[in-house]
Amino acid sequence: MPSGRVSRATTGREIGLTKAMISTSESPSEDTTVGNYFVSNYPPFSFWKPDAVSEFRQALERRPREGTPLGLYLHIPFCRKRCHFCYFRVYTDKNATAIQAYLNAAIRELELYAEKAFIAERQLDFVYFGGGTPSYLSVDQLEKLTGGLKRILPWDAVREVTFECEPGTLTPQKLQAIRDMGVTRLSLGIENIDDQILEINGRAHRSREIGRAYEAARKADFPQINIDLIAGMVGETDANWERCVAKTLEMSPDSVTIYQMEIPYNTTIYREMKEQGKGIAPVADWKTKRRWVTEAFEALEASGYRVASAYTAVKESSQSRFLYRDQLWAGADLLALGVASFGHIGGTHYQNNHDFEPYLSDLRRGELPIYRALTPDNDQRLIREFVLQLKLGEIKGSYFNDKFATNVFTRFAEPLRRIRDWGFLTVDGDAIKLNRQGLLQVDRLLHEFFLPEHRGARYA
């Protein structure tokens, strides 16, 4: 990524944000229909191709750009149950032997990476255990796994270790082991507090397990505990959502992440919709979901929280942060391990094999299990960082000018005008800001910044 500078003579105030540029397209339906809503990367995954894997292998043989942080992500694809809304690669049928084989393969994968010029002698800045359900693993499995990883790439300089949990898999002993591993940010996937809603959405845990898990986590003294909620689950009502927000405030976690329910193609809910010939999902519409998140954020703000992104509210504390998100959205290198996981190395995106046995087979042969890749050009890298960081609610044009030698007020003049005229965005000097209503539908708005060939294309 170029570090050269260009003139900053043009600012947002000077590009003439007028209604003449407003889009003439009709507003999208508020109904929740099938498809991926959440934008997690750019260009879209559907443009990543197997024939670009050689570009990734070439990137591994180069030295990294000085000053770029390195993170580690490990996908733990095991769950007690598959949620009806889940679209991740997860397995509910693996025995202890298969699970151990997978963990051994992940350690072997890291060994192969550590031999490459791009990784050798680098220090990790952040670590993330995602799933699936990382807390599905036993204490013995967790200790052997993290011990193996640390022997290859030490965690001495790691500033954040995030670990995703399902409440029903946790005990005080396991939580203490997770804390002893070095986890600094524990994320509890609560989603809802009503047993009936948890049941009909396919969640494995129940309400009684939430309080026990949270209290034990507090006793284990994690620096940061995050709670995940989902607005718009099947069966959700106004009254239920109010109870979820009230319970969250009572628990007083360090941060709260709220997602709005979407229905990707590879979910149980979509399969049932298809069988029944229905195009609209049996969940709340987008207007209702935005209202529920607004109510939650307002209640959290009244209790001393600060809305830090389109999805997250945090307490005002030096520990309340999300380094994985911030570094990844700013172009950090991410070494991704595990089936179907995706990472970013030296400007090239990549994703691992989607299936369990092919992933293991590659590693048994001493080969990295890469399935597809993509090397964005400079403009695509600019768009990626711009749209992802816009989810934070406020960005500075000078950051992109300094890093990409591009004036974003000129480069994105038309979409900035459109979104401002829709009433969701303001530009003040060097600052581009989304208001609350803009943040609540930011993933839809981000497509305005996509290149023409990526608009309307299937995301995943």
C-alpha positions as CSV (number, residue, x, y, z in Angstrom):
1,M,0.0,0.0,0.0
2,P,1.6,3.3,-1.0
3,S,2.5,5.8,1.7
4,G,2.9,8.8,-0.6
5,R,0.8,11.9,-0.2
6,V,-1.4,14.0,-2.4
7,S,-2.8,17.4,-1.9
8,R,-5.5,17.7,0.7
9,A,-6.9,20.9,-0.9
10,T,-10.3,19.2,-1.4
11,T,-12.3,18.5,1.7
12,G,-15.8,17.3,2.3
13,R,-17.1,20.8,2.6
14,E,-15.8,21.7,-0.8
15,I,-17.2,18.8,-2.9
16,G,-20.7,20.3,-3.1
17,L,-22.9,17.7,-1.5
18,T,-26.1,18.5,-3.3
19,K,-29.4,16.8,-3.9
20,A,-28.6,16.7,-7.6
21,M,-26.6,13.6,-7.0
22,I,-29.3,11.7,-5.0
23,S,-29.9,8.1,-6.3
24,T,-33.1,7.6,-8.2
25,S,-33.4,4.0,-7.2
26,E,-36.3,2.9,-5.1
27,S,-35.8,2.2,-1.4
28,P,-35.3,-1.6,-0.7
29,S,-38.0,-3.6,0.9
30,E,-38.0,-3.6,4.7
31,D,-38.9,-7.3,4.8
32,T,-36.2,-9.7,5.9
33,T,-35.4,-11.9,2.9
34,V,-32.7,-14.5,2.2
35,G,-29.1,-13.4,1.6
36,N,-26.0,-12.2,3.4
37,Y,-26.4,-8.7,4.9
38,F,-23.3,-8.3,7.0
39,V,-20.2,-7.0,5.1
40,S,-17.1,-8.5,6.6
41,N,-14.6,-8.0,3.8
42,Y,-14.0,-6.6,0.3
43,P,-14.0,-7.5,-2.5
44,P,-16.9,-10.0,-1.9
45,F,-15.9,-13.6,-1.2
46,S,-17.6,-14.8,-4.4
47,F,-14.8,-13.1,-6.3
48,W,-12.0,-15.0,-4.5
49,K,-10.8,-17.8,-6.8
50,P,-8.8,-21.1,-6.6
51,D,-6.6,-20.0,-9.5
52,A,-5.3,-17.1,-7.4
53,V,-3.8,-19.4,-4.7
54,S,-0.4,-19.1,-6.3
55,E,-0.5,-15.4,-5.5
56,F,-0.9,-16.2,-1.8
57,R,2.0,-18.6,-1.9
58,Q,4.1,-15.9,-3.5
59,A,3.1,-13.5,-0.8
60,L,4.3,-15.9,1.9
61,E,7.8,-15.8,0.5
62,R,8.1,-12.0,0.7
63,R,9.1,-10.1,3.8
64,P,6.2,-8.2,5.5
65,R,5.7,-4.5,5.3
66,E,7.4,-2.9,8.3
67,G,5.0,-1.9,11.0
68,T,2.1,-4.1,10.0
69,P,0.6,-5.9,12.9
70,L,0.2,-9.7,12.8
71,G,-2.9,-11.4,14.2
72,L,-3.8,-15.1,14.6
73,Y,-7.3,-16.5,14.1
74,L,-8.3,-20.1,14.8
75,H,-11.7,-21.5,13.8
76,I,-13.0,-24.1,16.2
77,P,-15.9,-25.7,14.2
78,F,-17.5,-27.8,16.9
79,C,-20.9,-27.2,18.5
80,R,-23.4,-29.0,20.7
81,K,-26.2,-28.0,18.3
82,R,-26.3,-26.1,15.0
83,C,-28.4,-22.9,15.4
84,H,-31.1,-22.5,12.8
85,F,-29.6,-19.2,11.7
86,C,-26.0,-20.3,11.6
87,Y,-24.1,-20.1,8.3
88,F,-20.6,-20.9,9.5
89,R,-18.8,-24.2,9.0
90,V,-19.6,-26.2,12.1
91,Y,-19.9,-29.9,13.1
92,T,-22.0,-31.5,15.7
93,D,-21.1,-35.1,15.0
94,K,-17.3,-35.3,15.7
95,N,-16.0,-37.6,18.4
96,A,-13.0,-36.9,20.6
97,T,-10.6,-38.6,18.2
98,A,-11.7,-36.5,15.3
99,I,-11.5,-33.3,17.4
100,Q,-8.0,-34.1,18.5
101,A,-7.0,-34.8,14.9
102,Y,-8.3,-31.4,14.0
103,L,-6.5,-29.6,16.8
104,N,-3.2,-31.4,15.8
105,A,-3.8,-30.3,12.2
106,A,-4.2,-26.6,13.3
107,I,-0.9,-26.8,15.2
108,R,0.7,-28.3,12.1
109,E,-0.7,-25.6,10.0
110,L,0.9,-22.9,12.2
111,E,4.2,-24.8,12.0
112,L,4.1,-24.6,8.2
113,Y,3.5,-20.9,8.3
114,A,6.3,-20.3,10.8
115,E,8.7,-21.6,8.2
116,K,7.8,-18.9,5.7
117,A,9.7,-15.7,5.2
118,F,6.5,-13.6,5.8
119,I,6.0,-15.1,9.3
120,A,9.4,-16.0,10.5
121,E,10.5,-14.1,13.6
122,R,7.4,-11.9,13.7
123,Q,5.5,-11.3,17.0
124,L,1.8,-11.7,17.3
125,D,-0.3,-8.7,18.3
126,F,-3.7,-10.3,18.8
127,V,-5.3,-13.7,18.8
128,Y,-8.9,-14.7,18.2
129,F,-10.6,-18.1,18.9
130,G,-13.8,-18.2,16.9
131,G,-16.4,-20.8,16.0
132,G,-18.4,-22.8,16.1
133,T,-17.9,-23.0,19.8
134,P,-14.3,-22.7,21.1
135,S,-15.6,-23.4,24.6
136,Y,-16.9,-26.8,23.4
137,L,-13.3,-28.1,23.9
138,S,-12.3,-29.7,27.1
139,V,-9.7,-28.1,29.5
140,D,-7.2,-30.7,28.4
141,Q,-7.8,-30.0,24.7
142,L,-7.5,-26.3,25.3
143,E,-4.3,-26.5,27.2
144,K,-2.6,-28.8,24.7
145,L,-3.8,-26.6,21.8
146,T,-2.7,-23.3,23.2
147,G,0.6,-24.8,24.4
148,G,1.3,-26.1,20.9
149,L,0.5,-22.7,19.3
150,K,2.6,-20.8,21.8
151,R,5.6,-23.0,21.2
152,I,5.6,-22.1,17.5
153,L,4.6,-18.4,17.8
154,P,5.0,-17.0,21.3
155,W,2.3,-14.7,22.8
156,D,4.8,-12.6,24.7
157,A,3.8,-9.4,22.8
158,V,0.1,-10.2,22.4
159,R,-2.1,-7.4,23.5
160,E,-5.5,-9.1,23.2
161,V,-6.8,-12.7,23.1
162,T,-10.5,-13.1,22.4
163,F,-12.3,-16.3,23.0
164,E,-16.0,-17.1,22.0
165,C,-18.1,-19.1,24.4
166,E,-21.5,-20.7,24.5
167,P,-22.8,-20.4,28.1
168,G,-23.9,-24.1,28.4
169,T,-20.4,-25.3,27.8
170,L,-18.8,-23.4,30.7
171,T,-17.9,-24.4,34.2
172,P,-15.9,-22.5,36.8
173,Q,-12.9,-24.8,36.2
174,K,-13.0,-24.4,32.4
175,L,-13.3,-20.6,32.7
176,Q,-10.3,-20.4,34.9
177,A,-8.4,-22.6,32.4
178,I,-9.4,-20.2,29.7
179,R,-8.2,-17.2,31.7
180,D,-5.0,-19.0,32.5
181,M,-4.4,-19.5,28.7
182,G,-4.1,-15.7,28.5
183,V,-7.6,-14.8,27.3
184,T,-8.3,-11.1,27.9
185,R,-11.6,-10.7,26.1
186,L,-14.3,-13.3,26.7
187,S,-17.3,-13.2,24.4
188,L,-20.5,-14.9,25.6
189,G,-23.0,-15.8,22.9
190,I,-26.1,-15.2,24.9
191,E,-28.3,-14.0,21.9
192,N,-31.5,-14.1,23.9
193,I,-32.7,-14.8,27.5
194,D,-36.0,-16.5,26.7
195,D,-35.9,-20.3,26.8
196,Q,-38.7,-20.7,24.1
197,I,-36.9,-18.4,21.7
198,L,-33.6,-20.1,22.3
199,E,-35.3,-23.4,21.6
200,I,-37.1,-22.5,18.4
201,N,-33.9,-20.9,17.0
202,G,-31.8,-24.0,17.7
203,R,-29.6,-22.6,20.5
204,A,-28.1,-25.2,22.8
205,H,-28.0,-23.2,26.0
206,R,-30.9,-22.1,28.2
207,S,-31.5,-19.0,30.4
208,R,-30.4,-20.7,33.7
209,E,-27.0,-21.3,32.2
210,I,-26.5,-17.6,31.3
211,G,-26.3,-16.3,34.8
212,R,-24.1,-19.1,36.1
213,A,-21.6,-18.7,33.2
214,Y,-21.5,-14.9,33.6
215,E,-21.0,-15.0,37.4
216,A,-18.2,-17.6,37.0
217,A,-16.5,-15.5,34.3
218,R,-16.5,-12.5,36.6
219,K,-14.9,-14.5,39.3
220,A,-12.2,-15.7,36.9
221,D,-11.3,-12.0,36.5
222,F,-11.3,-11.6,32.8
223,P,-10.2,-8.0,31.9
224,Q,-13.2,-7.7,29.4
225,I,-16.4,-9.7,29.1
226,N,-18.5,-9.1,26.0
227,I,-22.1,-10.2,25.6
228,D,-23.6,-11.0,22.1
229,L,-27.3,-10.4,21.5
230,I,-29.3,-10.8,18.3
231,A,-32.2,-8.5,17.5
232,G,-35.0,-10.2,15.5
233,M,-34.6,-13.9,16.3
234,V,-37.6,-16.2,15.3
235,G,-40.3,-15.5,17.9
236,E,-38.9,-12.2,19.1
237,T,-41.4,-9.7,20.5
238,D,-41.2,-6.2,21.9
239,A,-41.7,-7.5,25.4
240,N,-39.0,-10.1,25.0
241,W,-36.5,-7.6,23.6
242,E,-37.1,-5.3,26.5
243,R,-36.4,-8.1,29.0
244,C,-33.2,-8.9,27.1
245,V,-32.0,-5.3,27.3
246,A,-33.0,-5.1,31.0
247,K,-31.1,-8.3,31.8
248,T,-28.0,-7.1,29.9
249,L,-28.0,-3.9,32.0
250,E,-28.4,-5.9,35.2
251,M,-25.3,-8.0,34.2
252,S,-23.3,-4.9,33.3
253,P,-20.8,-6.5,30.9
254,D,-17.8,-4.5,29.7
255,S,-19.2,-4.5,26.1
256,V,-22.3,-5.5,24.3
257,T,-22.5,-6.6,20.7
258,I,-25.9,-6.6,19.0
259,Y,-26.4,-8.1,15.6
260,Q,-29.6,-7.8,13.5
261,M,-30.9,-11.2,12.3
262,E,-30.1,-12.1,8.7
263,I,-30.9,-15.3,6.8
264,P,-28.0,-16.4,4.7
265,Y,-28.6,-19.2,2.1
266,N,-26.9,-22.1,4.0
267,T,-29.1,-21.9,7.1
268,T,-31.9,-24.1,8.4
269,I,-34.3,-21.2,8.3
270,Y,-33.6,-20.7,4.6
271,R,-34.1,-24.4,3.8
272,E,-37.5,-24.3,5.5
273,M,-38.4,-21.1,3.6
274,K,-37.5,-22.8,0.3
275,E,-39.5,-25.9,1.1
276,Q,-42.5,-23.8,2.0
277,G,-42.1,-21.5,-1.0
278,K,-41.8,-18.5,1.2
279,G,-39.6,-15.5,0.2
280,I,-39.9,-13.6,3.5
281,A,-38.2,-14.9,6.6
282,P,-40.3,-15.6,9.8
283,V,-38.4,-12.9,11.7
284,A,-38.9,-9.2,12.3
285,D,-38.5,-6.8,9.4
286,W,-35.5,-4.5,9.2
287,K,-37.4,-1.4,10.5
288,T,-38.4,-3.3,13.7
289,K,-34.9,-4.7,14.2
290,R,-33.4,-1.2,13.8
291,R,-35.9,0.1,16.4
292,W,-34.9,-2.6,18.8
293,V,-31.2,-1.9,18.5
294,T,-31.9,1.8,18.8
295,E,-33.8,1.1,22.1
296,A,-30.9,-1.1,23.4
297,F,-28.2,1.5,22.5
298,E,-30.2,4.3,24.1
299,A,-30.6,2.3,27.3
300,L,-26.9,1.4,27.3
301,E,-25.9,5.0,26.8
302,A,-28.2,6.1,29.7
303,S,-26.2,3.6,31.8
304,G,-22.8,5.0,30.9
305,Y,-21.9,3.0,27.8
306,R,-20.6,4.5,24.6
307,V,-21.6,3.2,21.1
308,A,-18.3,2.3,19.5
309,S,-19.4,0.9,16.2
310,A,-22.5,-0.2,14.3
311,Y,-22.8,-3.2,16.6
312,T,-21.0,-2.6,19.8
313,A,-21.5,-0.5,23.0
314,V,-18.6,-0.3,25.5
315,K,-18.0,0.9,29.0
316,E,-15.7,3.8,29.3
317,S,-12.7,1.8,30.2
318,S,-9.2,1.3,28.9
319,Q,-9.9,-2.4,28.8
320,S,-13.1,-2.0,26.7
321,R,-11.7,-2.4,23.2
322,F,-11.8,-4.8,20.3
323,L,-8.2,-4.9,18.9
324,Y,-9.0,-7.7,16.5
325,R,-11.6,-5.7,14.8
326,D,-9.7,-2.4,14.8
327,Q,-6.5,-3.9,13.5
328,L,-8.2,-6.1,10.9
329,W,-10.2,-3.2,9.5
330,A,-7.0,-1.2,9.2
331,G,-5.2,-3.7,7.1
332,A,-3.4,-5.9,9.6
333,D,-2.0,-9.3,8.5
334,L,-4.2,-12.1,9.8
335,L,-2.9,-15.6,9.9
336,A,-6.1,-17.8,9.7
337,L,-6.0,-21.4,10.8
338,G,-8.8,-24.0,10.6
339,V,-11.4,-25.3,8.2
340,A,-13.0,-22.5,6.0
341,S,-11.2,-19.7,7.9
342,F,-10.1,-16.7,6.0
343,G,-7.1,-14.4,6.4
344,H,-5.1,-11.6,4.9
345,I,-1.3,-11.9,4.2
346,G,0.7,-9.1,2.6
347,G,-2.2,-7.7,0.7
348,T,-3.6,-11.0,-0.5
349,H,-6.8,-12.5,0.9
350,Y,-7.2,-16.2,1.3
351,Q,-9.6,-18.9,2.6
352,N,-8.9,-22.4,3.7
353,N,-10.6,-25.6,2.4
354,H,-14.3,-25.6,3.3
355,D,-14.5,-29.3,4.4
356,F,-13.2,-31.3,7.3
357,E,-11.4,-34.2,5.6
358,P,-9.8,-32.2,2.7
359,Y,-8.4,-29.8,5.3
360,L,-6.9,-32.6,7.4
361,S,-5.6,-34.4,4.3
362,D,-3.7,-31.4,3.0
363,L,-1.9,-31.0,6.4
364,R,-1.1,-34.7,6.6
365,R,0.8,-34.2,3.3
366,G,2.6,-31.2,4.7
367,E,0.6,-28.7,2.5
368,L,-1.2,-25.6,3.5
369,P,-4.9,-26.1,3.1
370,I,-5.7,-23.1,0.9
371,Y,-8.8,-23.2,-1.2
372,R,-9.1,-19.7,-2.8
373,A,-7.5,-16.3,-2.8
374,L,-7.6,-12.8,-4.2
375,T,-5.0,-10.0,-4.4
376,P,-6.9,-6.6,-4.5
377,D,-5.4,-3.7,-6.3
378,N,-4.7,-0.4,-4.5
379,D,-8.2,1.0,-5.2
380,Q,-9.9,-2.2,-3.9
381,R,-7.7,-2.1,-0.7
382,L,-8.8,1.5,-0.2
383,I,-12.5,0.6,-0.6
384,R,-12.0,-2.3,1.9
385,E,-10.6,-0.2,4.6
386,F,-13.0,2.7,3.9
387,V,-16.2,0.6,4.1
388,L,-15.1,-1.4,7.1
389,Q,-13.9,1.5,9.1
390,L,-17.1,3.4,8.3
391,K,-18.8,0.9,10.5
392,L,-17.1,2.7,13.4
393,G,-19.3,5.7,12.8
394,E,-16.6,8.3,12.1
395,I,-13.5,8.2,9.9
396,K,-10.9,10.8,8.8
397,G,-10.2,11.5,5.2
398,S,-6.5,12.3,6.0
399,Y,-6.0,8.7,7.1
400,F,-6.8,7.4,3.6
401,N,-4.9,10.2,1.9
402,D,-1.8,9.4,3.9
403,K,-2.0,5.6,3.4
404,F,-3.4,5.3,-0.1
405,A,-2.4,8.6,-1.7
406,T,-6.0,9.1,-2.6
407,N,-8.4,11.9,-1.6
408,V,-11.5,10.0,-0.5
409,F,-13.7,13.1,-0.8
410,T,-13.0,13.1,-4.5
411,R,-12.8,9.4,-5.0
412,F,-16.2,8.8,-3.3
413,A,-17.9,12.1,-4.0
414,E,-21.1,10.6,-5.5
415,P,-21.8,7.9,-2.9
416,L,-21.0,10.4,-0.1
417,R,-23.5,12.8,-1.7
418,R,-26.2,10.1,-2.0
419,I,-25.9,8.9,1.6
420,R,-25.8,12.4,2.9
421,D,-29.0,13.3,1.0
422,W,-30.7,10.2,2.3
423,G,-30.1,11.7,5.8
424,F,-27.5,9.2,7.1
425,L,-24.2,11.0,6.8
426,T,-22.5,14.3,7.4
427,V,-19.1,15.6,6.3
428,D,-17.4,18.2,8.4
429,G,-13.9,19.2,7.2
430,D,-11.8,16.0,7.4
431,A,-14.4,14.0,9.3
432,I,-17.0,11.7,7.7
433,K,-19.7,10.7,10.2
434,L,-22.7,8.4,10.1
435,N,-25.6,9.2,12.4
436,R,-27.4,6.5,14.4
437,Q,-29.8,5.6,11.7
438,G,-27.0,5.3,9.2
439,L,-25.0,3.0,11.5
440,L,-28.1,0.8,12.0
441,Q,-28.2,0.0,8.3
442,V,-24.5,0.6,7.5
443,D,-24.1,-2.8,5.8
444,R,-26.7,-1.9,3.2
445,L,-25.1,1.6,2.7
446,L,-21.6,0.2,2.2
447,H,-22.5,-1.2,-1.2
448,E,-22.7,2.4,-2.5
449,F,-18.9,2.4,-2.4
450,F,-18.4,-0.9,-4.1
451,L,-17.0,-1.0,-7.7
452,P,-19.8,-1.6,-10.3
453,E,-18.8,-5.2,-10.9
454,H,-19.3,-6.0,-7.2
455,R,-22.7,-4.3,-6.7
456,G,-25.5,-6.7,-6.7
457,A,-23.2,-9.8,-6.9
458,R,-23.6,-12.6,-4.4
459,Y,-21.5,-11.7,-1.4
460,A,-20.3,-15.1,-0.2
